[in-house]
Each structure stands twice: as C-alpha cells, then as structure tokens.
Amino acid sequence: MNNEQQIEYWNGAAGERWASFQPQLDAAMAGITPEVLSFAAPAAGERVLDVGCGCGTTTSLLAQSVGPSGSVTGVDISEPMLKVARTRGINANFLAADAAVHRFKPTHDLIFSRFGVMFFSDPSAAFANLRSAARPQGRLAFVCWGPLTDNLWATLPVEAARPFLAPQPPTDPHAPGPFAFADEKRLTQILQTAGWQRPEVRPLVSVMRMGATLEEALAQSLRIGPLARVISELDASTRARLSEAVGAMLERYQSSAGIALPARCWLVSARN
C-alpha cells in the first residue's frame, strides 16, 4: 500500500474495527508495552511525539511519565482511533496527520512509537521527516515486529486457515505492513539513510495475549489479525469451518491466564 491507500484503509472499516478492539489490543500487548516504555525512558519535562498513537494508550502513559512540565502529541492517520483517544481524558494533544510528510517543528526530545512506523511507503523519507521533528540530540525509540517466523501469533492462525483459502500470491517482505522491518540490517540501513545516528536494534522476546477466553482470542485472530483482510470474501459455510480450525489451534495455547502465543519484536533506538 502507498500512503494514500494506508490513509483510506485506516479510516474505513479496518480503522473502526481496531478502534472497537482497543481494550483487547491493550491487553494483548500488556507484556510488550512496559518494555518499550522502559526502553524509551521518557523523563519529566520532556516533549514527546507518539507516532501511530492509535487510541492513545501509549500517549497516556507517556504523558504520565513526562508530567505537567512536559508535553505529548499523539499523531495518527486514523480518525476512528483518534476519536477514541480524544474521549479518554488524556492530558495530551492529538493530531490527525500522516507522520511521513507532516511538517513538524524540531522541538521534540523523544520520537516514540509502539508498532506505528511499519506502514510507510517510503520508510527512509518518512524517518527523515520524523527526524525533522526532533531537537538536536533528540532521540528515537520504537518497537516493531521481528521476523514473521518468530511471531506465532501471526503465523499459526494463517496456517490453520490455509486449507480454506485460495492460494495467496507471494508478498513483498519489504512492503508496508506489520513485518516490513523484520530484517534487522535493512532497518538499520533505513535509519542511517534517514540521517539518524547510532541506530541500535535489540531483540525482545514476549507474547501476544490473544484473549482471556477462546472466544476472545478467535475474535482477535479473525477480525484484526492477519486473516482479517482475506476471510471477508469467503462464504458463510467456509468461514465457519475456517473459524473452527483456527479455534482448535488457539485452544492448544490456552491456560489459566488465557491464550498467549509467542512474539518477537525489535526495540529500536537512534539519535538525531
């Protein structure tokens, strides 16, 4: 997708679905969010830009960290998710804009993102634009998904569903999407090309908490997971059989704490 397609996608039915799943998504990332916030280390009085802020959960946590002497701006292209963010009483500013091209002022101490920077059609240009939002010596800190093969929360539902799907054409692993930055060396090169200094990529091994119950986990897999875009064209009978197969797979990961599948991320930092 190019940026225009991304804007259309995240302001349509997909954006509405993601907005409606905000509590479930926060729960799913409960093991990852504290790690990336600790890694970014927002400090009292700092000015922070939260890129791809979605429904504002990380924006709220950042605002708590910087306190009243600091400031946080959440930026996102999705009006449905920003609508949720603006109703949550968060002490922050929210901006509906494409962070890849928006003209920011170079006033931010920290450019932060939780899974919000993998969708740029031209990532080097986008990260160069984000660098223009950072003050001298300002820093970049974000989390993105690592290799697809290490993220069973994404691969296993697709494998379970494959018998019910038409053959899928090969995809470009570098195309905008959740796993666009799976290649650590490519990611480092993108940041260097964009002018960021001393890029560092660290692995984070965690889990995606798919749901407290099998029903919740299945809903997340089918409505906002990797399958969401492909199952809408299936007939009702095929969708039912696919759902049963995915549910049987998820059930193998059920415990008293719910259903959680392995996840591997990159924690990424750099300096302006």
Secondary structure, DSSP 4 states (H G I P E B T S, - for coil): --HHHHHHHHTTHHHHHHHHTHHHHHHHTTTTHHHHHHHH---TT-EEEEET-TTSHHHHHHHHHH-TTSEEEEEES-HHHHHHHHTTT-SSEEEES-TTT----S-EEEEEEES-SS--SSHHHHHHHHHTTEEEEEEEEEEEE--GGG-HHHHHHHHHHGGGSPPPPP--TTSSSTTTT--HHHHHHHHHHTT-EEEEEEEEEEEEEEESSHHHHHHHHHHTSTTTTTGGGS-HHHHHHHHHHHHHHHHTTEETTEEEEEEEEEEEEEE-
